[in-house]
Amino acid sequence: MNEICDEDLLSTAEQSTKRGCQVQRLKIQPTLKQPYLEDELRREINFSEIAGKSAALRQVMWQVETVAPTDSTVLILGETGTGKELIARAIHQRSRRKDKPLIRVNCACIPKELYESEFFGHVRGAFTSAIRDRIGRLETASSGTLFLDEIGEIPVELQSKLLRILEEKCYERLGEDRTRHADVRIVAATNRDLKKEAAAGRFREDLYYRLNVFPLEVAPLRERKEDIPLLTTHFVELLVKELRCPKPRLTRAGIETLQNYDWPGNIRELRNVIERAIIVARGGALEFDLPVNGSSVDLTYFGPQDDEAPEAEYLTESEMRRRERENLLVILQKTGWKIKGVDGAAELLGVKASTLVYRIKKMGFKQPMERTQKPVL
């Protein structure tokens, strides 16, 4: 079998982002030095900019396909940075309104005194600075979709007006008596628990139930880490074009580094980390600067233990140092003391070359005269 080069990886990513739901079989050699490619037959999910293969994402996209052709109100739930806006776009693109506008309103960014004007528009003279008529976002989205991002931020006293839109499909511009018909589909998103917000009096309960016709929850990235390889190849291809940087090489060690991190900032954080790595790589191997074993600590581990459970093994500090030395020795022998570049020891370990050189000096290893000899200790 011919060895697959790193450029093939990004070429594959480019093809997958252009063709949704594509079946591919990609083969790799099971070593860290090879580019990361999928080694199983699978059906890719790629709606708009959504990439992944996890069961959680498949469930979400099945829901999108199911609800999109209808005009039902959709409430997208999920942590910040999970891609709720991409889900809203996918719903719009698969609806009968796809050729009409998709208007996004970030409810967290509108000053309280401007909500009515932003949503419904105003007529000249409606207030001091209203020097001309202005249409609102609702009218701009006519026959299309109105995406209300961070809907939990709308002031309680203004929520009744949004409720009227959902129930009666009508509104008035600020300062005008004429009632207008609202032919829009509402898709909302929030990172808050609106049911709890309603119980606490911070969100209208009746509005919550009108929005919650078809709830759709997007899982955080830490719960679908199997999506990280496809997301990474997608972002690499996208960012290389945006940044006009040379194509870097994505390795299996790099992917494992990303999958060992817990991603509190979700997909948004992943994109930022990849962008930094691309800038630093300058066309070389991608190295991701993340905390070691970045997953959050499971505090239950330190709680009461099951008496019948086998006692967990542990290593002393000296044993850990010994194993680290042995592992480094294996890598140096395997690479013939090649530190940098493709197939180098630094790339196999997923660390910077300067870091590896420091470790070698600290452990007292010296390169032998002949590569077939053992290192001098």
N, C-alpha and C positions, 0 to 999 in steps of 0.2 A: 504494500500500500504506500502510495506516495505521501510524503509529509505535507501537511496543509500549512501554508504560510499565514502570518498574521494579517496580511492584507485581505485574505479570503474572508476573514471574520467580518470586517467592516463592509465588504462587498455584500456578504449575506445579509447584514443588517439593513443595508440600503434597499435590497430587493424586498425584504420583509415589510419595510415601512411603506412601500409602494403597492404591495399586493396584500390585502387583508385575507385572513383565514387560509393561509398557504401551508401545504404539507411538505416538509423537507426531511430528509434523512442525512445527518451530518456525522462523520466518523472522526474520532480523534485517537491519539495514542495516550494512554493513561499516565501522563507525566506532567508535572507542573510547568515544564518548560514549553509545552505546546500552547498555541492560542486557544482561548476558551470557545468551544463550539458545543452545541447540544448533541448528545450521543443517543438520542432516542427519537422515535417517530412520534410527532405530536402535531396538534392542530393549533397554530398560533392565533392569538387574539390580537388584532390590530385595528381598532376602530379609531379613526382620526389619529391622535398621537398616543393612543393607549396600547401598551405592549405588555404581554405577560401570558402565563399559562397556568396560574394557580387556580385551584378550585374556587377560592373566594372571588377572584376576578371573573371567572366563567359564570358564576352565579349572578354577579352584577350585570354582565353583558347580556345574559339571558333575560334579565328583568328589563334592560334597556330595549331589547328587541321586542319584548312583549308589550310594553307600555307606549313606546314611541309612536305607533300608528294611531293611537287614540288622542283625545284632547284632554285627558285626565291631568289634574295637577300632580306634580311629582315633588317630593321633599327628599333631597339628597343629604344624608347624614354622614359625618366623618370628621376626623381630626384635621387640623390645619395642614395643608401641604399634601393631602392624599389624592388630589386630582379631581375634585368635585366639579370644577368648571369644565374639564374635559368630558366628564360624564354628561353634563348639561348639553354640551355641543353635540355629543353623539346622539342624544335624544332628539334634538332639533333636526339633525341631518337625516334621521330616519323617520321623520314625521311628514305628514302631508303639507306642512308649512316650511319645508326645507328651502324653498326658493324665495321665502320672505325673510325679513330681518330677524336676527337673534340679537337682542339688546340686553346687555349686562348692566346691572345696577349694583354697586357695592354699597350696601345699606350702612356700613360702618363708616363710610367716608363723607356722608352728606350731613351738613350742619342741620340741627334740629329745625331751625326757622325756615329752611329751604326745602324740606321734605315735600310739602304739597306742590310747590312749584316744579320741583324735579320730576315728580311722578305724574302730575296732572296737567302741568303747564299753567300759564296765566295770561290774562289780557292786559293791555296797556292801562296803567293807572291802578292796578290791583293793589300795589303797595308803592312806596316812595321811589324805589329804583326801577320799577317796571315801566320803562320808557317805550316798550314795544310789545306786541303779542309774542308769546313763546309757547311752542308745543312741548309737552312733557314726554318722558320716556315711554309712557303708556301708548301715546298716539304714535310715537316713532316706531314702536313694535307692532303696529296695526297689521293684522293677518299673520303675524309671526309669533315669536316666543319671547317672553320677558323673563330673564333670568335674574332672580333676586338673591344675590350672594350675601352671606352673613345676615340673614333675615331676622335673626334674634336680636339685632341691634336697633330695630325700628322702635321709636318711643311708643309706650303703651297708649298714650292719648291719640296717636295717629293710626293705630292699628285697625280701628273701626272702619276707616276709609278703605283700607286694603281689603278688609272683610267684605265690604260692599261690592268691590270689583269681582271677587270670587263668587259671590252669591247672586248679584243682579246684573253683572257685566255692564255697568254704566258708571259714569263719573261726570264731574263738571270741572272745567278749568277754574283756577283761582280767580275770583272777581267776575265770574260769568254765570248767568242763570241757565244757559242752555245745557241740557243733559245730552251727553255723547255716549254712543255705544262702544264698548271695549271688546273688540274681536282679537283677543290674545290668549295664548296659552301661558300659564304660570308654572315655572320651574324654580323652586327655591332651594337654598342650601344653607347649612349651618353646622358649626362645630359644637353647638350647645345642645343640652338635653332640654328640648322645648317643653316636654311634659313636666319636668321638674320646675322649669321657669314659670310655667302656668300655675303650678301649685303654690309657688312662692309669690304670685301676683305680679310677676315681671313680664308676663306674656299672656295675651288674651286666650282663654281656654277655647272659646268658639273658633278663633282664628287658627289655633293649633290643629283642631280637628278638621277644618276646611283645607288646611295645607297637607295634612297627613293622609290624603286619599291613597297615595301610592308611595309609601316610604321606601327608600333605597339606601342601604348603608354600605359605605366604602370602607373596607378593612384597612388598618394602618399597615405600613410596609413591613414592620417587624413580624406581622402575622402572615405574610406572604413573600418570604424571602426567595422562594423559587422564581419570582418574577424579576429579581435583580439582574440576572444575566441579560435578558432581553431588553430591559429598561436601559441597562448600561450601554449595550451596543447601539441602541436607538439614540441615546444622548450623545455618545461619541460621534456618530455620523452627523448628527444635527449641529453639534458645537464646533466640529472641525470646519464646517462651512461658515458658520457665524463668525468664528474667531479668525478664520483664514490661517489656520495653523497646519503644520504637516500632520499627516495621519499617524497617530501613536499606535503602539502595539498593546493589545489587551490580553493579558495572560490569565491562566487558571489561578495562579497565586493571587493576582489582583482581584479576581472575582471572589475568591475565598475570603480575602480581607474585607470586602464589602459585605459579604453575607455573615460575617462574624460581628457586625456592628448592629446596634438596635434601632437606629434612625429615628430619633425623637422628632426630627423635622420632616420625616417622611420623604416623599418623592422630590419635593422641592430641595431638601437638604442633599439628597443624592445627586441631583443635577449640579448643585454648587460645588460639591466635592469633585465631581468628574471634571467640571470646567477648570478648577484649580490644577488638577493633575495634568490635563491636556496642555495647559500653558507651561508648566514646569517640564514636561516630558520632552518637548521640542522634537517630536517625531520618534522618540524612543519608547521604552516600555512604560506603561502607566503605573505609577506608584501612588497609593492613596494614603494620605496622612490622617489616620484615624486612631483613636485610643486602642491600645492592645486589649483584645477580648472585650470589645466595646459593648456587648450586651449588658443590659442592666442587671444588677445583682438580685437574685431571688432570695428575699429576706426569709422566706419560709424554710429555706435550707438550714438556717441557724436555729430553727425552732425545735420543739420536742421531736425526737426520732422514734420511729417504730422499733420496738424492742426485737421484733422478729426479722427486721430487715438486716441484710449483711452489712457489717461495718465498712464504711467507705475507706479505701486505701488513701494513703497520703505519702508525700515525699519530704524528706528533710531538705534543708537548704543545700547541704553538701551533695545530696543525691541529685537535686535539680541542676546544680552546676556541672556535675559529672555528665548527666545526660545531655546538657546543652553542648558541652565540649565534644561528646561523641557524635552528636548530630552535625555539628559544624565540620568535624573531621570527615564524616561521610560525604558531605556536600563538596568539600574541597577536593577529595579524591575523585569524586564523580565528575567534576568539572575540570580536573587537571589544573587546579588553582586559577582558573579563569574567574576573575571577580566581577568585571563589568560586562555589559552588552548582552546580546542574545545568548541564551543558555548559560549565562554566567551564574556564579553562586549567589550573588545579590538578588538576581531576578528569581531564582528558584526559591529563595527564602522569603521573597516579598519585602525586602528591606532596601534602603539606599546603600549604594556602594561604599560611601564614606562611613556609614554605620558598621558595615561588615568589616572594613579594614580596621576600625577601632577595636572591634571584638577580637579579631585575630591577634592584634598586638597585645591586647589585655590578657588573652589566654596564653600568650607566649609561643604561639605557633610560628614556625619559620618554614618558608618554602624550600623543599629539597632541591638539590641540583638536578636530579632526574625526576620526571613526573611519575615514574613507576615506583619511586621510593616513597616511604612513609614520611610525613612531615616531622621535622625535628622539634621536639618538645623542650 
